[in-house]
Each structure stands twice: as structure tokens, then as C-alpha cells.
């Protein structure tokens, strides 16, 4: 049996219409290729293969004619189009008066199906505007000028252009801005008077400026001036200094004038007492002040307060009652955080039958001091649809009315309120030893002061003002440096039979806290046991003095002879010392004390704070919560011994009498209890139960003063200005009160209630820096209980820290003493009584100041310590705490340094053993020390994560690392970090996030319908991506105008560069119909954008102007309507005749000429003229066949 095989053959392929098939075989696996004629494009497969089923693969392709379609629409122009197939040319034309702007005036259809050139623009001209108080150069008013034309305007005298830096340019029928001539501004500020200032918020025409004088000066002349056409009116006033008059005499007292060198007796002949000068009232011995202030301040030519006190003879102690309301004032700041939606009711979800329309919010206007950032986009195409969350960012000096919250658009209303920025107020800073005043009203700490207002600092007694007394609030910050109330210096008295050491002499002043050293002449000894110390303008405990050595030794039994030959009693069993002799009293005859003054919760003391040697006589506790009158018998307790009287049942000595008086007067209110009557009643009891000697002793003691020597008074838990609560204990010692502060001991229940209270850190001293770990905290911050702060000065070489170096939040308060940083010599013009400033200079290695106030030095560094001291007053000395090696110390000779001021100690190539305490001691024995630690500090190596690039040349101390992200990603965290002295980086390594903008649609191209209006506007959105740099374009169909930007870009912040625009339907009103003309088509009231209107004239008239106008996107017609002017129609011709001009219309007075062809003769006028009536001057001539032979 045999098999037969037949080859596979496909059918002969057919040629497509307008094309052909090319092949060489039709057998299996043969290939046929198709091509089209010129002007046609193949649609389908180019090749087909013969398959095993005897059919060609795929479908047969087709040749379709290449057609580029319509090029589009030219506004203010038209197209000359015949065909749009391959090779066809379209010409672009602009209407008369329009400006053509484009690459070419024609375009050709290419074989790709695209046009060779884009559409041009036809820009409309502009009308030259009329400018009030000015004129346009080179062009008359209402003349048409072409697109792009620039006009310049000259204003009349005393006027200037409102936009004097921007030219007005014609831009497609409208001006970029209409020039305006406004009254001229004042180019400079008014001249300010000497010792005054000028406040002018604006310098426009009509604006007013206010003249003000500094404190202590009064204005002579007008206080206002007005800007009038570029010039300030009126003359500049003068600021004349005012002086306070003599306040008057105080009977049995005197008035002391406080000066820089001390206090002086104030007499009427002293005329020029300037502003802020102070006076003190002092009574003669045996008298005390009542019914008036202890002093006054010169304020604007008047003493404040103006009342004079009275000095009356001391007769009985008068205690002041401390009211509960005054002692329990506390100042706390409560930070409130508003949480929206936390208690919102939850409803069951129901299927919504009809979704209600939720209105969008009105747009937010940005300005130069407020920027709006969209945190979350709502649903919709409006600028701010329902659900949108925004955050406003205010410039420096402004505060947001919503704080750090965001505003949400909810059904057309911004919640909690519409974001806005208002000018920030200023908070009254804390004044040490002083108070701030605003319009003669004393201010509390952190009181809000409005923008533009000024406050004035007043100092307590014993302190003086340093710096300008006033500060003005300006955009949330105080202008100028903050003034300070520093302790007043002490004036050095002359020492009889003695002299000062250390370069001091009588008449000079020493600063607060300075200790005096003095010496006495031969045969004289010092009259004080401890060196005098300057404390708030007074030398404590006593001024320096010398007494004769022989006087001390001239003691017989219990008698000593004084310099004035008076006899002094000396107690038995007690050695005589110079203090006892000088005070001319024994331990049982110490001076009594007046009632302590209480001034704004601050107690002033007259003596030293060291009271370890004081005897405890009795305690009178002043506590507003316990009003118990103690009636137990008292024992006599004097000096260091205590004696109990047992001869009678009730014994009241002079000391016990006044201790009893203290307890009773602290129990009753002063306005109810008559202290004089109380004393008389107690005195009667004393007379009845004691001997005559005891009564006489009590009377003598009572005549001296109020409280006996050794009396101790306790003020429990007084609130201070800084918010702390302290218990003060004061003791009478030889006529003066000395005291100390201790921690306020409260009951356990009160402490338990405040166990978890947070503390508010509020620092008004810019030189005090507080840290939590390595992080420096802000000037105002609320911190939880248990937080511990580390305190140091801003620069440990320029400032000295006084107070606690660490503070912990305990029971809602900071423990320890409030820290203060005082400037050293450099901050006080290199004063001799100030400790020296130390500057740090280094080479070959880094140095840094640690959070605990030490100088960290990297090993191998060359370190120079500069002690600032004026060379002409001697050379200081450097001291160090170790014996590792010696260092060179001498005046600096380095170029560029001050060899008369900088005394240098150099440490070359520092080593670990160089660590220690370095002290600079001046010739006046003032010291300042710096602790240096030499160690290698390195931070951990930073590791890059995905997309992050780290630029870090080193991990050594003070090295700085920079963080950046690759393009298309944004940094989440800090952009830099510094290696701190603790070995930690100042911030964590950030990460990089891919920047992606919100999706404006679900697909790459869609149509969004605006349902808010009846116009059914349509917006076309085309997105090419949502990453950084991607662009989204918007367009509207014909008849609609785009409101907003047509193109937005995705920014690195993850937001689009602008809001989504809207499509609004465009309408134009019916254009003016020319006289003797009409509009073609239907008569309608309004035309949509893109509609074309054509004008036609009545018979006998022709159009003059553009016959066609188009409704543009700006709701304006592309040109003005034409005019219909009289004209003649085409006259026609005759057989064999020729007319010179062929047109549809001929203007008035236009002529045409007729000629006849060869072989014809003319019959009639050869020239016809168009008459004003629209008719020709004669009939058309005839051309007849010539009858010539």
C-alpha cells in the first residue's frame, strides 16, 4: 500500500484598495508583504504567512487615506482650509487689527497624521486708558494700540504712579494693570526730635506720624505730623527734659537722694533731679515712719508716690497682719488643648438613599504674613471642598488663631474657625528685684502686652537700674535688651585711724557681694569680727572702724572705760572682745528691733545671713490658718542661758512681756486690736507681779525699740514672685533683723494632692540654659513630674552661675534655688570689682562646653585661656588644681589680639592629665574658674538607609553630618546632626519617604462634572503621574472658560503647586447692531463661548470693519462691531464690455471705468460714480457691434 502527499497551497492574496500585496510564492510558510499608495497609511499587519490550514494568518490589512483632521480654532482669526489630507496646506489668518504671533502662517499635513506647525495666536489690541492726574505719553486717549505695546505715564506734580516699578503692557485687549496717579508718598521718615522718637506705621499720603519723648522728657510743639503730597507738615517739636521739684521736709526726719555713689541729704537747692531718680525717707533716732511710703521715684517730673510720710516718736510695736489672699497668690500657666470629635456620638450606618450635597468653603486668602498648606484634600474639584484640612503658617511676629491645630471644611464652614494670623503680643518677663509697670499699673509675670505698647522697669530699694528702663512690644518680641535691677554698690566711708587695702580708698564704690579688707594704725584694732561685705548698697554687718587697743585692755572687774570716758558694764565669766566694747552694751542690753517691713512678699534684712551663733529666745509663728492666742506663762530666756522664775505663780519679765506681745499681735487684726491699750494692760500685770527693778528694765527696753534682742519670727510658706514657696525665719540681733529661707514644709495631705503635678519652666534670662539630657528646652515649657533639669550659663567663661545647677520637678514646683547667670568683667566694661572673663581659643582640635558646665577638650588640641584684665591695674595670676606640668602665662603677643587686656595661659597638645580646675585671680583677689576635661569624644558611625545620603567627614566631637535624599524623595526628620560633647548626635538619623501627590482622578484621563452649578461645566484632567515633577494639565471644551491654572506640578512637599481649577460656562451679551445693519441667524439674548456672529448691512450699505466676531473665554467679543456705511452694489456689465474694478460694494465717490472690446462701440458714459444715495451717477453703458465696413 502506498501513500500520496500534496503540498499546501494558499489562495492568491488580494491587493487592498489603494495598495498592493507583494509575494513570490503561495506555498506553506510563504510570506506576503503589504504596502499602500502615497497618501495612504496601512492599518493592520504588514506581513502575513501561509499556514498549514491553507489560509493566510491574521486579517487582511486596509489602506486608509492620511487625514490630519481640523487643526483647531484660532481666536480672533480664521483658517483657510480646502482639504486636510496628506500634503494639504492650511493658512492661518487673523482678523484686521489683530497681532499675529506664531511660528508660521501655514501648516502642512504630514505622513504621520500630524500638522507640521502648531496653531498661532491672534491677539486683540487695547484702548489707551484715560489716567486721572496724569497723561499717557505718545498715544492719545482711546486710541487702539497693538498687543505687546508698552505705555508710559507722566503724573502731575505732587502725584506719582501707584505701580511705579511695573510697566503697563497691552495683553490681548486688556492691560496688565491700569496706571494710576495717586498722591505722592513721603519718601523719608519725619525728623525725630532729640531724646524722642517718631512712630509712623505708613508713609502714604494722608497718613499721620506721632512724636513721642523718652521718659523724663516732655514734648513742646505739635505731637502729630501728616504726610501731604510727599512732604511732612508742620515743624519738628522738641523734647525738653523735666525735673522733679523738692518734695518737702519731713518733720523729725530727712529726705535722702539716691545717687550712683550712695545716698545724700536732699536739699531744696538741688534743682535738676532727673527721671528715675529715687529718694528715701528716714526718721531721726527714736522716730519711725507711718502713714506714707518709705521712698519715691521721679516719674515724668512728679514724685511717685507724692504723699510724704510722718515721723512719730516710737511708743509701741505695730505689727502688720498678713492677709491670706496676699500670701497665697500663685501664678501658673495652664496649657489647654482642644480635642475635636473625641466625644462625638456614633450613629449606626444606614444605607443612604440620597447623598446630600456638602458645600465647599470659601477660598482662604494668603498674604505676606500667612501661608496656607493643605494637609488633606476633600472630595470635589473646588479649591476647598468638604473634608479639606488646612494648616496656616504665620510669619515671625504673628500668631495663629487656631494654634497648632488644623482647620477643617465642614459643609461650607471652617471649623473651629477660619484660619487667620494676628500680631503676637509680648509676655511680661520676670524681673529680679524689680517690677514692670504699664501705664503706672504694676504687672504680673507673663502678662500679655499688646503690640506697640511699652513697659517700664522699676527697681526695689537697694537696687539700681542697668540698661534702658523701657521696652516696647514689637511683633511679639521686646525691642532692645532686657533691663536689669542689680544690687546697688556701696560707698566706702573714711576709716578713722585706719586705711583700706587692695587699692581701695574712701569715696570709691564696691559692687554687691564684694568683701572689704582694711587695716588699722598702730595701737588700734579692728572693731568688727568679720570683714565687711557690701549687700544691696550697705556694708554689713557693720562699716569698717578701728578702736584703741588700750581701751580693750582697760578693764577692771566688770567695768570698761570708753573713749568718751563713759563706763561700760562687762558681764562676768565672759571675756571682753572689741565687739562688746564698740557696741557699748552687754549681752543683756542689746538693741531692740523695729517691726520687719514686708514689701510685696520680699523681706529686707539689715544684717548678715550667718546666724549659727544666734540664741533662740522665742518663736512667734504667723500662720493665717491658725489663729490661736497662747496664754501659757512664759519663761525668761536671754542670751545663751535660760532662767525660770519660781517665786511667784505668774512672772513676766521685760523679754517675756514683748514675746507675749508678739504672739497676741499676730493673732488679732491690727485694725481691731489697739496695741497701745494692750501694752498698758500688760504693763499693769507686769507692775503687779514683778519688782520695781524689773518694771524699770522693761520700760527702758520698751523705749529703745519694739522687739527684744533674740526674738525670732517665722513666716510660713510665703509665695515669691517666681512662684516658689519658702518659709522665712528672721531673728532680732542687736537692733537688726537677720534671716534665712528654708523649704516650705506642708502637710502630707497637701503634698499627696500635688504629687503628680507638672512644672512649668519659664526662663526670662537669655544667659541661662536648661537641658534635659542633651536637649536644650525652650524658654516656656510644661514638663511632667520627676523631670530633672541641668543648668549652666550660655558661656561658662563669660558668665557666672548663681543658684542650683540641677532642679527637679517635685510636687508641681522646681526644687533648689532659682539659677541666675551674671555677666563678668567683659559684660560690665571691665569693672575692677567684677570677676574676670575667660575666653577660649583653640587650634588643631575641637573644644565644646558640656551641659553640666565643663569645657571638653579633644586630646592634642592647643588651648589658649585668655583672662581679661586691664594691664595698667597689674597682672592677674593663673592657678590650676594639678601638678602634672607647668604652663606659660603672660600677656598675649599674638597679632590681632589685645596685649593690654588678654592675659594668656597656653596648654600645648593637651593630654588627659591636663584635666582640672583652672582659675584666674586678679590683683583685687576676684576669681573665676573653668573646669577642663581632656578626653577623646567620638559619636557612633551613621548608617545610611534606603534613599538617604549622609555627608559626614568625621565622627569627632563638633563634627556635623548633613542628610539628603535622592530626587523624588523627601526627608522625614532633621537635615543635619552635630556630634555633642556627650558622644551623642544631636538628632536621630532621618528616613526618606517617596514624595507622592494626592490622586486627582481614578484614571489617567477622565471627565469631572461640576454639579454645583446648572451650567454642567466639564473639566478635562490629564495626569502623567503623581511623583515629584509630574505635571497635570486641565482644559475645558468650547464654550467654557478655565478658572485657575491650566497646569500644576507635584512639589517635593507632596502637594500640588496650585488648587484644581474649574470650568465655567462663558456667555457674551448680544453685540451692538450697527445702524442700517442686522445679525444673521436667530435672535438670542446671550451667546456661549466660541459662538460666531456675522453682521450684514441693508441694501445700499456695506460693512466697514470685521464682519465676524467670536465670543471669547473672557466673556468679551473678539472685536468691536462693524459699521454700515452707504455704498453702491456691483453695477454689472454688458456684452462685450469690460469694467475696471469688480467688487461687491463700492464706497461713496468711488468711480469705475467701462471699456468695450475690439469690434464694439460704446454707447453711454464710460465713467460711473457712486453717489451718496447709494446709486450710480448714470446707467451702465452699452457695447454694440461696430458697423464699420
C-alpha angles and dihedrals in degrees: 000000000000131000127219127210128206122198118239112252126184124207120268106273116242124234112247117237108277090008144063143232119234119202142140100202141016097205126114115308093009118146128224120197125204130209134173135225121259110287094031132092127210117243111191137026118341093210133035127191130213107244131204091260090066092250130113115248121252126002124305110265126234133223111227124188114255107247120174092193125214114338090217137252127311113210112224088011145058143223130247101216131168103158136355100207127114112307094013117137125215120197123214118221132183125208117255112285094022123119116236115221120174147097095267141357091234142035133204130214109245129206089255090067092250131111117251096229133032124242115278127224126248109205122200122229126248134233115241105246127229111245119207114228090008146053138229115245121235096358130079121227116278093014116141114243125185128254114283094025114143120214127200124208130206116204127211119258113289090024132094138184116275090220098033094164099048126071121221110240129188107242114183100317096326135077123242084234134345110247114241129192109213130176110285120264124232105258096202135036119259115269108269119226120245110271089014144079141222124232112201117159092187137009099211122128111286095019118129131222125208125221117216132179128217119257109285095032131091128210121247111192135019116341094205136055128183132214106239115183094325099320132090114237127230131015129295111265125224131242108222119194115242126210132205117243124233105284095217138257125299113219112237089006144062141232118240122202114214113224137170092267097043138283126323136192105265114225130182093248089068099095110166105065105159133208120297093018112140135214131197128207118223129183127216120257111290093026131091136194122261137163097023148056124286091232146348140223128225106242119176095331096315132091113243112237098023098196118104118221126230127239112215130177112268111251109150138002116265114200122201119227115233107221120222095232092055095048098049102052111132130178118213132161117222114201109210121202118196116215116194122202097012092118098032115141116249118224130198114261112249129186105261113228096191123015109222119227112253112209122231124237124255115263118271116235116226122209139176093282100040132051125187122218122189109227096180131009120226127217114281143054098262121107092254110014125180112295096028115141120203136180124206122216117206126205122242109292095031133092129208117241089221097046114211092338128105126240119232127205106230116178094327097317128099112234130238085005141313108287115251139157122228130184110279120240124223127244119230107249124227112267118207110220093355148064134233120231131201114193091340091309118120112235131217124226115285093011110162116247120193124239112279096019122120132216129202128216120225121190130220123245112287093031135089134207121259115194132004111334096222135058126189125214109235119175095330097315134089116246115237129000120316113261120233137211105224127184112272118249123246125243113228114234123211116267115224109222091000145073141209126253131213095049096298124135138176114287096033123109131230127203127253113284095021118136121222125222118197139163134214129225121254114293089024130098133196115274095210128065096212128042111263115256126203110240119176096328097319132092109239139240089358138336115262115272140157130224131194116272091218091057091060092051095045095093125136118183103307099341132090127185116229126212090263088054091252117143118243124200115232118196120240123252089024126100120234116248131180093256094059092047094048094050090052090218139093126234089266093053102052117148119268124237132239119234110285116256117237114205117179093325092307119115119209118212130203101204146038122306093226105099103158090118096050120115117231108234104166141326126232107189116205107206121157091206095058120052101175122150110217113215100171116127112264128224125223113254118177132162112335096325132074125209124188117207113222104168093090134030094240119030122177115182122187092266093047091047094059093041086056089048091054092052094049096045090052089054101052129053113258093231092056102038117068103215093195093055090046091054092049091052092048091045090055089052089049092051092050097050105033138057125263091256091057091049091050091049092051091048092051091048091048092053092054099058146307112279125037122241111278097028110146123203125190123205106196123217101340114186112233128207093261092056097256121130118220136172112229123206118191128183131196110236118178096325098321134090118234123179151162138211124238135181114285108252109211130181119273094247093056091048092049091055091053096041096108098032116132124232129231115222109209119171123182095173109089090197093062114084122192125196138193102201105314095334121098112219127222127259091260121031137142113228131188126252115282095030112145121208127204112212131202138148122265090249117016091202097053101037137045121218118226116184136029119344092202127034129185130202105243124168092346094306136089113249124221128035123316107259123233130183116215122197117244129218097305091055091051102048091267094296114191094229093056126088112253125266117238120210124197124220123175143180136189093018146036130267129190140176114244124222091254093056103263129129110238113204125190113231114262094029120135105229126192119193111201116201108199112220132137107256095215090068094056137274124296123223130234118220129185134192101230138059099218094117143329125257135213114252124181143118110299118258097182116130113259094022127107108251091187094058112026118076105189135209112188127203109192118206097350121230134193090259090061090073115116147089116311117196131188113206120194125211086258088059094248111146140197124182136197124195112220124198118190112203138131108255118194130168125218118276111265117236122213119229130199111315094357124121120195122202105196119147093185145002093218121122113289091018113141126217122201123207126206135167131223117259113288094031132090131215118253104199139010119342093218143024133197128210105243128210088255091065093251129115114247091236139015123262107271126221131228121240125198108250111232126169122218118278109254093191142008096243134034092258127019143143119250117199120211106222094181094084133043092234092082090222115196126214121195115208124194117186125185095184146320101242129102111298095016114134129217118198129201131201139170129215123249110293095036132088127214114239105199136014119333093212132036131182131214107246130209089253090067093251132109115252092242142006123275109273127227136231114231124185111250121222132183124198119240107281121240111276112228120237111267089016142090143192121261118235132019120345110243133166099226134026126210125232112284095024115138122218121198123199125213129187129221120257110290093030134086135200120263109193135012112346091200132049128180130213105242132206091260090061091252130117117250091242145353119283116266127245128243110226128182113272143160122244125232104296094210125222140247134243109288092010130123124205121207099221127025116200139139092240135020124203124236114284091015113135135208129198127218126207131181125227122247111289093031132099124210122235114192138016114333093204122059124189127204109237127210088252089066093251131113119253091242142355124285110274121243128237112213128184111268115249095205116136 
